Amino acid sequence: MEALAFPHLFPDGKGSFDEQRETILQWKEYCKTRLFSSDSRFAADSSYIFFLQYLGDLKQVFSGINIAFRKKLPMNAKQSLDETQMKFLMNKDMIYRHLQCVRGSPQYWLKRLKDLLAMTRQIGFPTFFLTLSCADLRWKEFVDNFVRPTGGIIKESNKLEEKTLLIRANPVLVARLFERRFTSLMNLFIKGGAWCLGKVKDWFSRIEIQLRGSPHSHMSIWVDNAPKYNGPHTDEKTRLAIVTFCDKYITTRFLL
């Protein structure tokens, strides 16, 4: 089916996932092989990427359903036709619970929300809330990496329209470059190395994709020994400690 759906990617009809191989590839390994290959045709085709995502979600859903019926929902085919039984399972949210393993589903984000609430109960309210955006329109090395595989000419500067088209044409490369920069920033400046925000004891992040195709991260950070604000009942000493703490790590600058 894969070769028939994308003949421009499989011109000879060979090399799809269902093809017999000497070495058996798991689905995730196959997807990584296609998207991280030196042949950028697969990674540059957004329709093919969504196709792989769709099949991956289906596999996870089928696996979750099988596990749910074996462990959480011990019922036979006759019981599944009982309308009363199905309404009971739906009211208890047991029908859709298997979707927790599917990224992006409401059940997945509900589980992540519960994880965040559990962290808040155990550690307390976050000290900082950060939003890290990918400045790929300003990073020349990003644009150079997009142009280099195509064999095009690397310019000293590109127009905004050219940069936007390059970003949209290379979604996998954009995500990989952002992940490397994000990981390096966290390891070298936030949760280690320079400790720019103090000694971080825990953090929680969610990465989203903007309309132009660039990722950005929303992140809650818990800093060790940070002063805590208790609302109107906060004493003057704690207020001064909070002001001193904020002045140490936060600054505001107007760009002229």
N, C-alpha and C positions, 0 to 999 in steps of 0.2 A: 504493500500500500504506500509506503514511504517513497519508493522509487517512482511509482505511478503518479503520485500527487505532486512531486517536484522533479519533473524530467530535466529541467535545466541544471539541477544539482547532481542528478544521476543520469547522464546522457546514455550510458550503456546499460542502465537498469540493474547495476550491481553495486554492492557495498552497503545495502540497507541493513537495518538491525535484525530483520528476520532471516537474513541469509545465513546459511550454514558456515561455521568457521571451525578451524582446528582449536583455537583458543576461545572459550566461551566468554563473552563480554556481558557484564551486568548493565542494566539500563543506564545508571548514572555514569558508569565508565564510558559507555558509548556516547552519551551526550557530551561529556568532557572532551572526548576525542574529536568529535565533530566541531565543537565550538572553539576549542583551543588549538585547532590544527593550524599549520602554517598556510594552508589553503583557506583564505578568508571568505570564500563564497558562502559557506554555511553560516558563519558568524555575522555576515553582513545582510543576510536575508531575514527580516523581521518576521515574515510569515512562517518561515521554517522554525524560528526560535519559539514562537507561540505554539506551533505544532508539537514540538518536543515537550513544551511545558504542559500542554493539554494531555498528551499521552502519559506523562509522568504523574499528573494529578489523578488520572483515571486509575493507574496502577496502585497509587496510594489509597484511593477510595475503595477499590475492590479488596485490597488487603485489609483495610480497616473494617470493612463490612464483614469479611470472613472471621476476623478475630472477634468482632463484637457479637456475632451470632454464636460463636463457640464458647465464649467466656461470659459475656455480659447479658446476652439475650438468648438463653437456651429455649428455643422454640422451633417447632417444625413448620412445614409448608402450610398445613391446615390452619394452624394458629395464626400465621401471618395474614390469612384471609379474613380473620375475625376483626370486624370494624371496631369493636369495643377495645380489644387488645391493642390495636394499632393507635387508637386515640390515647390510651393510657401511656403508651411508650412515647408518643409525641409530646404529651403534657409534661412528662418527666425529662424531656430533652434527651432521651436515650437513642432516638432514631438518628440524630445528626451528630452524636458525640464522636463517631469515628472520623469525622472531618477535621479533628484537631491536628492531624498529621499533615493536612494540606495547607501549605503556606498561602496566606491571603484570604482564606475562608473566614467567615464570622466566628466559627468555633475556634479556629486557630488564634485569632486576635483576642477572643474572650479568655482563652487559656493564658495568653501572654499578659493580659490585663490582670488576671488573678495573680500571676507571678509578681507583677509590679506592686500590686497591693500588699502581697505577702512580704515583699522586701520593705515596703514602707512601714508595715506593722512591726517588723523585726528590727530594722535599723533606724527608722524615723523618717522625717520628711527630707527630701534631697536638699543638699546644700546649693548646688548649681543646676541650672537647666541650660544646656547648650544646643545651639543649632549650627551645624557645620555644613556649609554649602560648598559644592564643587565649583571652583572658579576656572572651569576649563576654557572659558572664552578668553581668559587672561594668561593662561599657562601656555606658552609657545611650544614647550616640549610635548604637550598633549596633541596639539595640531600636527606637529611634525610626525608623531607616531601614527596619526591617522593617514597622513599623506604617503609615508614611506612604503607601506605594503603595496600601494597602487602603482608605484613607479613614477609618481608625479614629481613635479619640481617643488622643492621646499622653499617657500618664500620667507622673506624677512618679516612680513606682516600680511595678514589676510583680512578680508572684509568680514563684517559680522555675518552676512548671509552665507559666505563660504564656510565659516566656522560652524554655523548652525547645521548646515547640510552635512558636514563631515561628522559631527557628533551624532546626528540621527542615523547616519549610514554605518556607524561602528558602535552599536549598543554594547556588545560584549567587551570590546576593548575599553570603552569608557568605564564600565563597571569594574573591570579588573584594575585599571589604573587608579580609580578612586579607592578601591579596597586597599591597595598597597599604600597609598598615601594616608588613608584613615588609620590603618594598622600602625604605620610608622609614627604618626602623630600621637596615637594613644600610648605606644610603648616608650617613646622618647620624651614626651612632654606632659602627658596627662596622668597616666597611671604608673609612671616610672621615669627614670632619667632625671629630667629637670624638675618634675613635680610642680608645674606651673600654677596649679590650683590648690596646692597643699597635698598632703598624703591621702590619696584616694583609697578608700577601703572597699568600695563597690560602685558599680555603674550599670546602667540599663540604656540601651539604644534601640532606635527603630529607624531603618533606612528606607526612604521613599524616593520615587523618581519624579522629577519635575516634568513639565509639559515639553520642554525642549529636549528631554532625554538625559538630563544630568541628574545624578543621585545627590541626595543630601541626607544628613543624619540629625535626628532629634534625640537628645541624650540627657538622662538624669544622672547626677554624680553625687555620691556621698563622700564627704571629706572628714577625716578623723580629727577629733578635737575642735570642731567648728562650733562657735557659739550658736545657741538656739533661741529663736524668737518665740515667745510665749503669748503673743497678742498684747492686749492692753495691760496685762499683769506683769509684763517684762520690767524688771528693775532697771535703774539708771546705769548701773555698772555693766549689766549685760548689753544694754543698748550701745554704750560706748565701745564695748568689745566687738559688737557686730559692725559698727561703723569702721573701726580699725581693721577688722578682717576684710571688709568689702574694699576699703581703700588700698589694701595690700595686693589684692588680686584682680580688681576690676578698674578699668579706666575708660574714659570716653574721649574720643578725638573726632574733630570735624575735618573732613577732607576738603581742601580748597581747590 
